[in-house]
Amino acid sequence: MRNVCLTLLTLLIVFCSASAKGQFVVAHRGASYDAPENTLAAFRLAWQKNSDAIEGDFYVTSDERIVCIHDKSTKRVAPKQPTLKVVDSTLEQLRTLDVGSWKHERYSAERIPTLKQVLETVPDGKQIFVEIKCGPEILPLMKPQLATSGLKPEQIVIICFNQDVVTQSRKMMPQYDVNWLTSYKQKTANGPWTPSQNEVLQVLSRTGATGLGTNGNLNVINQAFVNSVRSAGFGFHVWTVNDVAPARQFADFGSLSITTDRPAFIRNAIQSADVGAR
């Protein structure tokens, strides 16, 4: 019995150490440093690079289909083609556009994927961070698709800047973690950053969010900030971190996940720092 307890204790220490070192790496819009963002190619590459999770952005089309694209229109990811506004376009119209060639001609066959297609890429034991880019109108459409995806509840995390979406997501789909997203602004060069730490905690409590997804702004985020979020019972997650030094800093702070365009690069940076510390 003593040996069993020691084994369990060792596993717990290892798990906690990995979490504290931010070993959970989320591929931002897929492996978007190398492949065109929010495409099946980018998501598949993220899995090839052993990402723990992928993150994708989702809107609703005019024919009530959920598609994966970051912007309100197709202008940036489909240059030199007709610009379509997602909310005013059908899935069929959107899928006439090449959304891969802007990155490299070998991706010319890439089309805007649906939520269903993206969910189908997620392997067992991996996660998807579903960022809602529109309003609560997406939720009744999204709920059955997530439920019938074949993924376990713990494999799905809903994330959003919109506080109403966070609140309603938690009420409609309490089985999933839901992170409220925020970045920070200053009105003047030397003025305070907003939202403040207290305001962040208030929003998390008011919306019923399970965690915070914060912009990786080291002018705002420090160990005390992270500790305050975690001690209040919320998960702490950071985005979008593409360089070695801040990635290691956020790992040391104890971020549960680090979202990055460069999943393999950032994982190696964190792990090499961890090995050096030993």
N, C-alpha and C positions, 0 to 999 in steps of 0.2 A: 504493500500500500504506500509505503514511504517513497519507493522508487517511482510509482505512478504520480504521486504528488509533485515530486521533484521534476519529472518530465513535463507535467502540465505547467509548472511554474516557469520552466525554461522556455517553453513555447510561448507563454504569455509575455515574457520579457522580450523575446525576439520580435513578436508581433508589435508590441508597444514601441520598441526601438525603431522598427521599420516605419511605423506610422509617424513617429516623432521626426524621423529623417526625411519625411516627405517622399517616400518611395512610390507613392501612387501617382502615376504620370498619366495625364489626360491629353490626348492629341486634339489640339484646337482646330476645328473644322477639318479633322483628319490630319494626316501628316502634311500640312499645308505649306510647309517650307519647300517641299520637294514636288508636291502634286497640287493640282488646282483645287482650291478650297471647296468643301461641301460637295464633293463628287464621290461616287463610289470608288474611283481610283484612289482618292486620298484616304478614304476610310480603310480600304483593303491594305494600303501601304502602311497605315498606322498599326494594323494588326500584325503585319509582317515585321514591324519594328518592335513588337512585343509591348505595345502600349497597354496600360491597364484599362483604359477607357477611351472612348471618342467623344467629342463634343460637336454638335451640329445645330444649325439655326433653322427655325421653321416658321413658315407663313401659311395662310389659307388662300387658295385661289378662288376665282369667281365661281367655279363649279364645285366648291367645297372639298377640294383635295388638299392635303397637307404636303407641302414641298419644302425641300432643303435648300435654302438660299439665305444669305446674310442681309442683303440690301432690299429696300422696297421695290427696286427696279433691277432689270438685268444689265444695265448700262456698263457697269464695271467688269463683270465676269463674261460678258458677251460683246466685246467691243467690235465696231465696224459691222454690226448687225442691227436689225430693228430693236429699239429699246422698248421693252414691255414692262408695265407696272404689274407686279404680281397679283395684287388684289383684284385687278380689272381683267386678268387674263385667265384662260382655261389651262388645264394641265397640258392638253394637246398643243396649244399655242406655245407654251413655254418650252415644251420639249422639241420644238423645231430648232432651237438655238444650240449652238456649240458653246459650251461653257468651259472648255478645256484648253483650246488652242492658245489663249492668252498666256498660259503658263509655258506650254511647249506644244509643237505640232503633233507630237505622238499622242496627245490627249484629245485630239479633235473629235473623237467619237463620244466624248463625255456629254451627257445631258443632265439637266436638273433632276435629281432623284426625288422620289416620294419618301415620306416617313416610313412606310412599309418596307421599301427597298433598303433603307439604311438600317432599320431594325434587324433585317434578315442577315446583315453582315456580322452581327455581334456574336462572338463565340461564347460557349459556356464558360462561366467564371469571370467574364469581362463585363464592363458596364458601358452605358451610354448616358451622357449628359444632354438632355433635350432642352435646348434654349428656345423659349417661345419669344418670337420677335413682334408678335401682334398682341391683340387683346384677348379677353376671356372668351370671345366667340369661338376660339379654336378648341376649347376644352371639351365640349360635348362630342366633337369629331375625333379628338385625340384619345379620349378615354377608352372606347372600344378597341381601337387599334393597338394601344399598349397592352390591354387585357388579353387580346388574342394573339399577341406577338410570339408567345412561347417563352418569353423571358421571365425570369423570376422577379418579384418586386424589388429585391435588393440590387438587381442589375440596372434599374432605371432611376435616374435622378432628373427631376424637372428643375430648370433654372430660369430666372427671369428678372429683369429690372422693374417691371410693372408690379406694384404692390398688390393691386386688385387680383392680378393673375396668380400671384403667390398664395393669397388668402383663399381664393376659390379652388385652386389646385389642391390645397390641403383638405378642403371640405369635400370635394368631389372624389379625390383619389388619395385617401389618407395612408394607403399602403406604400406610397413612394416618398422618398426624401425630396424636399423642395428647398432649393437655395435661393435666397434673395441676392441679387447682384447689385453692386454699387461701385462707382468710381468717385473721385474727389475733385473738388474745384476750389480755387481761391478767387475772391473778388479783386484783391490787390496782391502785389508781389510778396508782401510781408504779412498778409492777412491770414486768418485761420482757415484751415481746410474744412470743407463741409462735404458730406455730413460729419459731425463730430462722433467720437466714440460712443457717447451716451445716446446720440440720435440713432446710430446704427443698432444699438441694443434695443432701443424702443421699437424700431421698425420690425426687427426680428421677432420680438415678443408679440407685437400687435398683429402681425400677419400669420403667426403660427408657423413660420419657417422653421425647418430643421437645421439650417446652416446658412452661413454667409459665404458668398463668392465675391471676393474683393479684387479690384484692380491692384496689381503689384506695385504700389506706390510706396517706396521706402521713406518718403518724407512724412508719411502718415502711419504706416504699419511698423510696429516694433514689438518686442516681446510682451510688453505690458498690454498692448492692444489685443494680441492673439490670446493671451491668458484671460483677458476679460471676456472675450467671446466664448472661449471654451469653458470657463468656470460658470458661465451663465447657462450652459447646457447645449450650446450650438456648435455644429461642426465649422471648422475654419478651412476655407479653400481659396486659392489665389490664381489669378490669370493676368495677362498672358506673358509668361516669363520665358525669354529666349536666350538669355545670357548666363554664363556660369556663376558669376559672383552673386547676383540676386537669387538665383535658384538655390544655391547653397545656404544663403541667408534665410530664405523662407523655409527651407527644410529644417534648419536649426531652430527656427521659431516653433516648429511643430505643426506646420500646415498639413492637413490630411491629404490634400492633393495639390498638384501643380499643373496647371494647364499651359501647354506650350505648342508652338508650331513645329518644334524640333524634338519629338519625344525620345528618340534614341540618344541624341546628343545630351539632352538634359538629364536623362537617367544615368548615363555614364558619368556626367559631371558630379552628380550627387553621390553616386556609389563610390567613385574614386576619392571623394572627400571623406566619405565614411571610412573607407579602408585606411586612408592616411591618418585618420584620428585614432585608429587602433594601435 
